[in-house]
Amino acid sequence: MSKLLSHLSYIAVTSPDVEASVRFYEERVGLTVTDRVDGAVYLRCWGDYYAYSVIVLPGDQPSMSTMAWRTASPAALDEAVARIEAAGVQGEWVEVHKIGRAYRFTGPWGHSMTLHWDVTRHQSEPAAASIYPDRPAKRSSFAGAPRQLDHVTIACTDVDAFAKWYNDVLGFRIMARTVLDEAPISVFSVLTTNEKSHDLGVVLDGAKVPGRINHYAFWVDTREELLIAADTLMENGVPIEYGPSIHGIGEQNFLYYREPSTLRIELNTGGYRNYVPDWEPNTWKPSQGSNNFYRNGSMPMSLTESFPPADAPSATEEGVPDEIKDALLNPYAKQGRG
């Protein structure tokens, strides 16, 4: 299979209070509003090369409207569409603001994905233009502002089947997976379209609501910027849900927090690059530090919540015995830590 997808280009999310969410992105995250069209607000990070990377749409609950990937070429877009439809999924061609022609489909587990080649590149006004030719704009003067969008992590009922479908149909590379210590239950997997450890993650979800998102992430250049962002968020009344710490899978520094809609945001930096074309994904156990590199703290229960909220419990609460739930959320207890 030729390379079909290049990278994650934008994420569209919904919020019950669009203006509250937008203010948060401007005042607490450091994004910039670039457009407002028919109730949708378009925002970008200072280092985004395209016109926007986040769209906030009105909605009754926090959710993901679509996740968008730019293809590797115009021909790759047509090939990707052919492969999707050959797999039995029918999408549609749509016109997307400042992108144009794009193909949107809903995958087998209910997640909307938008594929496109055409883009509008960001053009800074002279006062905002960087002195460095390769930067689309000046570095933000906002403490801890992200350079760019990094990845999205969705939730579904079958982690391994999700990873296989997106690998078989669209060529996502499967980079790693996590299986519980106490039972052969796959709870997490990471996939990528490039050399990053992942730009698409998937977590196990026992809820009966299709198309849920667990979080999406921004990227900062350094660990120091991530720590400054954590400090700034806390100083301004925004609780940190988890971190700062380091993931075992991917080895990125991370922190998680929530925007006003309650949607989860992650901030990443560091990690490794993997250029191995025939990479064989390793299987991790939670006790090996798949989520926490240092193996010295358990993941909070709240991190199992995905969006939109569901009446059904999350995966760690539904269909999994208590001892396995404990192993996922507190895998180091038997070692006397956590």
N, C-alpha and C positions, 0 to 999 in steps of 0.2 A: 504493500500500500504506500503510495506517495504521501508526503506530509500534507495533511489537510488543514490543521489549525495552527495559528501562530501564538496567540495569547488572549487572555481575558481582557476585554476592552471596556465594558461598562456593566454595572449592576443597576437594575431598576427595582426599587422597594416601595412599599406602601406604608402610609402612616395615617392614623386617625386625626392627627393635628399636623398638617404639612408645615405650617409656619413655625411651630415649636421645634420640629425636627430640623428644619432648615437653619433656624437660629443656632441650634446646637452645633450643627456642622460648621457654621461660620465662626461662632464664638468659642467653641470648646475643642473642635478638631482642627480648624484652620483651613477649611475648604473655601472656595470662592464661587458664588453664583454667577453663571454665565448666561442663562436664559430662563424665561418663564413663558410657557406656552400651554394654553388651555388647562390650567391647573397643575401642570407638571413643572417641577423646578429642577433645573440642570446645574450640576456643580462639578468642579474639577479640583484636583490637587495641583500644587505649584509645578510639579514635574510631569504632569500628564501631557502627552504629545498631541492628543486629540481634543476636540471641543469640550468634552465632558467625560467623566467616568462614573458618576452617580446621578441617578434620576430619582426624585422623591415624588410619588404620586399619591393622591388622596385614596384612602381605603378605610374600611371599618376596623381592620386589625393590622398589626405589623406583619408583613409577609414579603416574599420575593415575587415581583411581577415577571421578570425575566432576567437571565444572565446571558451576556453577549460575548461571543468570541469573534475576533477577526481571523479570517482564513489566511493561508499562506500565499494565495494568489487568486486571481479571478477564476482560473480553471479549477482550483481546489474547492472553491465555493460550489461550483456546479457538480463536481464529483461528490462532495459531501452530501449535497441534496439527493443525488442519485442513490447513494448508499443508505441514507435515512429511509427513503421511500421503498427501496428494495428490502429493507428490514421490516416493512409493514407499518411504518409510521408516516402519516400524511400531514405535512405542514402547509404553510402558505407564504407567498411572497408579499412583503409589506414595505411601506415607505417609512423610514425612521428619520426623525429630526436630525439634520446635519450629518446624516449617513447616506440616506437614500435607499437603494434597493437592498433588501435583506430577506433572509428566509427564517421564519419562526415556526417552531414545532414544539410539541409537548412530548417529552420522553416517556418511556414505559412506566415510570413511577410518578408521573404527574408534574415534572419540572419543565417550565418553559425555557427554551434556549433559542437565542437569536444568533444567526451566523451572517457575516457580512464581509465584503472586501472594501467597498468604498468607505471613505471617512472624510471628515473635515478636520484638517490639522489646526491646532491652536495658533493664532497669530496675536502676539502681544502688542498692545499700544506702546509707543516709544518709551513712555515713562516706566512701563513694567517689563521692558525687554532686558534680558540678561546680557552681561558683558561677555559671557561665554557662548559661542555660536551654537553649540549643541543643546543648550537648554531652551525650552520653549518659553520660559519666563524667569524672572529673578527668583532666587531662593526665598521662601517665605520668611518674613521676620517674626512670624507667630511661633512661639516656643513649642517644639515637638510636632509641628505640622508635617503630615506625611508627604513624601515625594510623589507616590503613585498608588493606584489600586493594586492589590497583590493577589488575593484569591477569594474563592467562595466555597463554603462547606454546606452541603445540603444534608437532609435527613431522609432515609427511606427504610423500607422493611427488609431489604435483602442487600447487604453491603457488597458481597462478592458478586452477585448477579448484576448489580448496577455497574460495578467496575468493569466486568466482562463485556457488557453491552456497549459501553462507551469506548472501550478498548477496541472491540471488534468492528464497530460501525464507524467511529470517528478517529480512531488511532490514538486516543489518550494512552500514555504510558502509565502502567500501574507500577508505583514506586515502592509501596510497603502496605502492610495491613497489620491490624491488631486483633488477636484472638484471646479470649479470656483464659486465665490460668486454670480455672476449675472446670471448664467445659469448652467444647469445640464450637464456640459461638463467635462469629466475626462481628466486631463492633465498630471498626473504623478502617478506612482505606484512603490512600492519597494517590491522585493521578495528576499527570502534567502533560502539557502540550509542548514543552521546551526543556531546558536544562534545570529548571527549578525543581525542588523536591515536590512541589505541588502547586497548581493553580485551581484545582478542584479537589475538594475533600468530601467524604461521605461518612456519616455516622448512622448507627443502627437506631431505628425509630419504631416503636410499637404502636404509635398512634395510627388511626385509620384515615387520617387526612392526607391526601396526596400532595406532592409538590412543596413540602416544607423546607425551610432554610434554618440552619443552626446558627450561622454567623457569616459575615464577610470581613475581609481584612485589608488594611492599608499597610504600606511599607515606609519605613524611615531608614536613613542611611546608616545610622550607628546605634549601638546599644545605649550610648549616652543620651541620644535624642529620645529613645524610648523611655528611659528613666525620667527625663525632664517632662515628657508628656504625662507620665504617671503622676509625678509631683504636681504638675499644673492642674490635672483633672481633680485630684484629691483636694487641692487648695480651693477649688471652685465648686466643691460639693458634689462631685461625680464619683460614686464609689467604684473601686476596682473589684471586679468580680473574681478574677483569678490572675496571679502573677504580680509583678514581673518574675519570669523564670525562663527556662529553656525547655523546649520539647525534645524528647529523644528522637522521634521520627522527624527528620528534616533538620534538626538541631538549630531551629530558629529561636531567638529570644522572642518572648510574647507577653502581652497583657490583654485582658478582656474587660470590657465595660459595656454599658448599655446607653443607647440614645433615648430621648423622651418617650418614643413609642414602645419602649422596652426591647426593641431589636438589639441583638448583640453585635458589637464591633470588636475586632481583634486588631492589635498593632503588632507588626512583625519587623524583625531585622536579623541579620546574620544568616546562619545556615550554610549549606554547601550547594555546589552545583554538580550535576551528574550528567556527563556527556556520553555515557556508555550506551551504545545503540541496542545491545542485546541484554540489557539489565534484567536480572531475575529478581522480582520483589521478595524481600525477606518478610517473615512472619514474626511479629513481636508479641510479647506478653505484657500486660500492664505492670507486672512486677519487675520487668526489665527497664522500666522508665520510658515507655513509649510516649506518654504524655508529659512526664516530669523527668527530665534528664538526671536530676540529682537524687531522685527516689526518696525525697524527704518531706513530701506533702501530698495529700490526697486532693483529687479534683472535687470541687464543690458540687453538691447535688443539682444546684441551679443550672450548671452547664449542660445538663441533659435536656433542658427545655428548648424546643424549637418553635418555629413560627410559620403560619399563624398558630396561636395557642389552640390546643385540642382538648376536648372533653376526656378523651382516652388518655391514660397515663403515658409517660415517655417510655422509651425502650427499657430503661433500667428498672422500671416499676411494673411493667406488664409482661407476663410470661417468663420471667426470669426469677428463679428462686432467690430468697433473701441472701443466702451465702454467696451466690454469684454476683448479686448486686453489690454486696459489700466488697467483693474482690475487685470489681471494676472501679468503685468509688474510693476505696481505701486499700490498694493492693499491697501496701507496705506494712500492714498491721502485724503480720506474722513475723516480720523482721524487727518488731519493736520500735518502728518509726511510723509517724503519721497518727 
